Amino acid sequence: MEKTNNTFPTLSLLALATALFISIMTEALPVGFLLLISEDLSVTEAQTGQVVTLYALGSLLSAIPLTIATQSWNRKKLLVIVMLGFAITNFMTAYFSSFILILIARFLAGIFAGLLWAMVASYATRMVSADKQGRAITLVMLGVPIALSIGIPLGTAIGQLVGWRLTFHMITIISLLLVIFIWLKLPNLAALKAAKKNSIFSVLSIRYVKSILAINFIFAFGHNIFYTYISPYLQLSGNDANVDVVLFIFGISSIISITIVGIFIDNYLRKLIILSLSLFAISGLLFYAFDHLYGLILISVVVWGLAFGGGATLFQTASAKITGQSADIAQSLLVSLWNLAIAGGGFCGGMLLNVFDAKVLPIIMSILLIFALCLVLYAGKLGVTNPSGGIQ
């Protein structure tokens, strides 16, 4: 473990949080600019939506093979390359007038995102002692809800005022500034020294890893079945125009959730996982019961955000604690399954809407999360390690 001193490396971890912030901004900002981009490039909104699809596809396809291929690379240099990749691809997106070239840029951006998400948790845990690993990952993951609740709405508003291309130029500049900070300030973590390269099969053979991966997938899949179609659900109560308010409340609740998780995660990891899944299932039942009562829907949104906000952090921490020097490979599996869940949740949610109304979505979400909760209870104490590295 590479640490220069015993102090908690807050600034270095915030740099990693900023990297994830840039990743989320790069991924989600086009959603707010679909009409502007389609008009600018003379393509349909449905075609424009593929800039999001190609990004997700790049992440899905790259996370596992690139993580394996770069195991022997210096971690700091690899992180610099990844963030330079974000700067270049965001500049390409802002600069190109060809829709095809922008799609290529978005696919490349997704590739860098897949590699980033696979390595940040391991990078964070190697900067701190074992008893602070959960807290470190939590601080890094704080970049995600901040991007969703503040960055995306603010970036969308700026883009509406000054143009979508300028917004991507701004992300390019932020990415370059972060590259400089990483190069100057982050600890120089060498490649993990293992007797042999870790394969996917060797990682999957580690006890509890498959359970964590399954629970992670169900968590993200259930969430996206409902989250993707929150507007049709709100239409049931005539409040689809308030989707921005709902998503803002969800984002703030997620920030509160990840803050709470950060305080308790190193001592109560399994209990927090159980609490998160339980609240998630309850929120689905609330959404189902109160689909026509806007005030109670907002309360349900708060419960939903509290359940979801710290989820990714909990699973990444459990995975990192269990897999040790194989953490990057395990994280790449988590990332790939998470992206697959995003795509699968959106697809399955759409199929359900073709047959039922939107009220069915939260109850399906709830059923899935109850199943995930049963897996946790069956699998045992996820991710709680004793000093010798075993499961206690």
Residue pairs with C-beta under 8 A, 6 or more apart in sequence:
1 126
1 127
1 129
2 126
2 127
2 187
2 188
2 189
2 190
3 9
3 127
3 128
3 129
3 187
4 187
6 129
8 128
8 132
8 135
8 136
9 127
9 128
9 136
9 187
10 139
11 185
12 127
12 185
12 186
12 187
13 124
13 127
13 136
13 139
13 140
14 139
15 178
15 181
15 182
15 185
15 186
16 120
16 123
16 124
16 140
16 143
17 139
17 140
17 141
17 142
17 143
17 146
18 143
18 174
18 178
19 79
19 82
19 83
19 116
19 120
19 143
19 178
19 182
20 116
20 117
20 120
20 140
20 141
20 143
20 144
20 147
21 143
21 144
21 146
21 147
21 151
22 83
22 86
22 171
22 174
22 175
22 178
23 86
23 113
23 116
23 117
24 143
24 144
24 147
24 148
24 151
24 152
25 147
25 151
25 152
25 155
25 171
26 55
26 86
26 89
26 90
26 109
26 113
26 171
27 52
27 55
27 56
27 109
27 110
27 113
28 52
28 147
28 148
28 152
29 152
29 155
29 156
29 159
29 164
29 167
29 168
29 171
30 37
30 48
30 51
30 52
30 106
30 164
31 52
31 152
32 152
32 153
32 155
32 156
32 159
32 160
33 156
33 159
33 164
33 167
34 45
34 48
34 49
35 45
36 159
36 160
36 163
36 164
37 43
37 48
37 51
37 164
38 44
38 45
38 47
38 48
40 164
40 165
41 48
41 97
41 99
41 102
43 99
47 99
50 103
51 93
51 102
51 103
51 106
52 106
54 103
54 106
54 107
54 110
55 106
55 107
55 109
55 110
55 113
56 110
56 339
56 342
56 343
57 107
57 110
58 106
58 107
58 108
58 109
58 110
58 111
58 112
58 113
58 114
59 110
59 111
59 113
59 114
59 117
59 335
59 336
59 339
60 110
60 114
60 336
60 339
60 340
60 343
61 111
61 114
62 110
62 111
62 114
62 115
63 114
63 115
63 117
63 118
63 332
63 333
63 335
63 336
63 339
64 118
64 200
64 329
64 332
64 333
64 336
66 111
66 114
66 115
66 118
66 332
67 115
67 118
67 119
67 328
67 329
67 331
67 332
68 197
68 198
68 199
68 200
68 329
68 332
70 78
70 115
71 191
71 192
71 194
71 197
71 198
71 328
71 329
72 191
72 197
73 191
74 188
74 189
74 190
74 191
75 119
75 122
75 123
75 126
75 189
75 190
75 191
76 182
76 183
76 186
76 187
76 188
76 189
78 115
78 119
79 116
79 119
79 123
79 182
79 186
80 179
80 182
80 183
82 112
82 115
82 116
82 119
83 116
83 175
83 178
83 179
83 182
84 175
84 176
84 179
85 108
85 109
85 111
85 112
86 109
86 112
86 113
86 116
86 171
86 175
87 172
87 175
87 176
87 179
89 105
89 106
89 108
89 109
89 112
90 109
90 168
90 169
90 171
90 172
90 175
91 168
91 169
91 172
92 101
92 102
92 104
92 105
92 108
93 102
93 105
93 106
93 109
93 168
94 165
94 166
94 167
94 168
94 169
94 172
95 165
96 102
96 105
114 332
114 335
114 336
114 339
117 331
117 335
118 328
118 329
118 331
118 332
118 335
119 328
119 331
120 140
120 331
121 137
121 140
121 316
121 317
121 319
121 320
121 327
121 331
122 192
122 320
122 327
122 328
122 331
123 189
124 133
124 136
124 137
124 139
124 140
125 133
125 136
125 137
125 320
125 327
126 189
127 136
127 187
127 189
128 135
128 136
130 385
130 387
131 266
132 266
133 266
133 317
133 320
133 321
134 261
134 262
134 265
134 266
134 269
134 313
134 317
134 321
135 262
135 265
135 266
137 265
137 313
137 316
137 317
137 320
138 258
138 261
138 262
138 265
138 310
138 313
138 317
139 262
141 258
141 310
141 312
141 313
141 316
142 255
142 258
142 259
142 262
144 258
144 312
145 251
145 254
145 255
145 257
145 258
145 309
146 255
148 247
148 251
148 254
149 247
149 248
149 250
149 251
149 252
149 254
149 255
150 251
153 244
153 248
155 167
155 170
155 171
158 166
158 167
158 170
159 166
159 167
192 325
192 328
194 325
194 326
198 325
198 326
198 328
198 329
199 329
200 329
200 333
202 326
203 209
203 323
203 326
203 329
203 330
203 333
204 210
204 333
206 322
206 323
206 326
206 330
207 322
207 391
208 318
208 322
208 379
208 380
208 382
208 383
208 391
209 319
209 322
209 323
209 330
211 375
211 376
211 378
211 379
211 382
212 315
212 318
212 319
212 322
212 334
212 379
212 382
212 383
213 333
213 334
213 337
214 372
214 375
215 273
215 277
215 315
215 372
215 375
215 376
215 379
215 382
216 315
216 334
216 337
216 338
217 337
217 338
217 340
217 341
218 341
218 368
218 369
218 371
218 372
218 375
219 277
219 280
219 311
219 315
219 341
219 369
219 372
220 337
220 338
220 341
220 342
220 345
221 341
221 344
221 345
221 348
221 368
222 280
222 284
222 345
222 364
222 365
222 366
222 368
222 369
222 372
223 280
223 308
223 311
223 341
223 345
223 365
224 341
224 342
224 344
224 345
224 346
224 349
225 345
225 346
225 348
225 349
225 352
225 361
225 364
225 365
225 368
226 233
226 284
226 287
226 349
226 361
226 362
226 364
226 365
227 345
228 345
228 346
228 349
228 350
229 349
229 350
229 353
229 358
229 361
230 243
230 246
230 247
231 240
231 243
232 240
232 353
232 357
232 358
233 287
233 291
233 358
233 359
233 361
233 362
234 240
234 242
234 243
234 246
234 297
235 358
236 291
236 292
236 357
236 358
236 359
237 291
237 292
237 293
237 294
237 297
239 246
239 294
239 297
242 294
246 297
246 298
246 301
249 298
249 301
249 302
249 305
250 301
250 304
250 305
250 308
251 305
252 305
253 301
253 302
253 303
253 304
253 305
253 306
253 309
254 305
254 306
254 308
254 309
254 310
255 309
256 305
256 306
256 309
257 276
257 305
257 306
257 307
257 308
257 309
257 310
258 309
258 310
258 313
260 306
260 310
261 272
261 309
261 310
261 313
261 314
262 310
262 313
264 272
265 272
265 310
265 313
265 314
265 317
269 314
269 317
269 318
269 321
269 382
269 383
269 384
270 376
270 381
270 382
270 383
270 384
272 310
272 314
273 314
273 315
273 318
273 376
273 382
274 373
274 376
274 377
276 307
276 308
276 310
276 311
276 314
277 307
277 369
277 372
277 373
277 376
278 307
278 373
279 303
279 306
279 307
280 304
280 307
280 308
280 311
280 365
280 366
280 369
281 366
281 369
281 370
281 373
282 303
282 307
282 366
283 300
283 301
283 303
283 304
283 307
283 362
283 366
284 362
284 363
284 364
284 365
284 366
284 367
284 369
285 362
285 363
285 366
286 296
286 299
286 300
286 303
286 362
287 297
287 300
287 304
287 362
287 365
288 359
288 362
288 363
288 366
290 296
290 297
290 300
291 297
291 358
291 359
291 362
312 338
315 334
316 331
316 334
317 383
318 382
318 383
319 327
319 330
319 331
319 334
319 383
320 327
320 330
320 331
320 383
321 383
321 384
321 385
322 330
322 382
322 383
322 385
322 391
323 329
323 330
324 389
349 361
352 360
352 361
352 364
353 361
376 382
380 391
381 391
381 392
384 391
384 392
385 391
385 392
386 392
